[in-house]
């Protein structure tokens, strides 16, 4: 059985003139197919709450949050789970690189990035069930849209006989969501504040930590294949569906990612 826990850090505000939104937005998934690790991570959160946050205190804390938990408490939690079998998958969005017309479609951006993270998790080997839990932050219509979108994306990757459950829960009700929040905050903080103190503790468990659109892009030009998918609204097919300048910058990106010459990369993409 696969256990997947999804949380985010940062916000999807885009008014950089009148407000102070975060510059980056991170979606993070904690994934494990080992029940022993699933149990041990939950026990570590509970033990950390009891021993570090609630000992000799009248006002009890009911959850660990990345933004207000000290590095000493985080390290105490980490020492209990460092040998567990799990992976951390995350993608961080540089919001200043988003195409302007997409800044009003926050749910679409959130759903797309979540799917991009899921695409990196090798749960095709699931033999019994896939259980996914998301930190509840959406209203019922958005939850239904998100679930439908994710189910459609998973259909082609899983045996139809493997059931998939998606639950949206409050983090204080699920301790694995609290663990995911700690890791999401660490990755977000790495980009937002160049603060890697906590991230360096758990970085060996990070399986993917892509940052979308972190490079300089000339006047809103499409630069990455992931952005091409989001911009066009449908999966990108090489050589189709993009303006010429879009293909050109996709080609540059492909060269840089794979350390290929311009001509050899061009023959693969177009």
C-alpha angles and dihedrals in degrees: 000000000000121000115200124183120187128195136152137217127205124024140269097235115131104184100109093164105055100021139035108240122166116273092223137039123204129198113193133185125195107205133185136159093193116094092199090059091044090055095043094051090052091049091050092055092050093046092049091052092050099042102034110024107026105033111123092352128127095200106060127211114224100192145024115241124192096222097054104030117099121240089244091059092045091052091049089054092046095053089060096054106028092106095048119112109245141113135224116218120186144161123197121204123212097216095199089067095056117117106255098239090056095058089082092054101069097154091053091052092047093049093046095051091046090054091048089056092047090052089066096055114094098218093137084102091065109129103180117017146336114222116191124185123189127193103253110246103130135085119243097267091051091047091054091048092048093048093048091049093049093045090054091051093049097048094083095047103049136059106258088235092062109093119223121204123192118191129179110209138167112256094235087062096051121047094197088062088056090054089049090051090055092053095042090053091050093053093043091049090053090063102030099047104010085242111145101163095109095029092057089058095061103021093112088068093053109106097178129010104166119170111211117217095358090138125084111267123197111243099325097314117161106257109169133045090234090056090047090058092049094044096048094040093228135071111282119246115204110259095008139088100014131096115249094258089052091054090049095056092042086056092052090050092049091051093051095046094049100031092237132148117256094251097046091048092047091057090056099047108034 
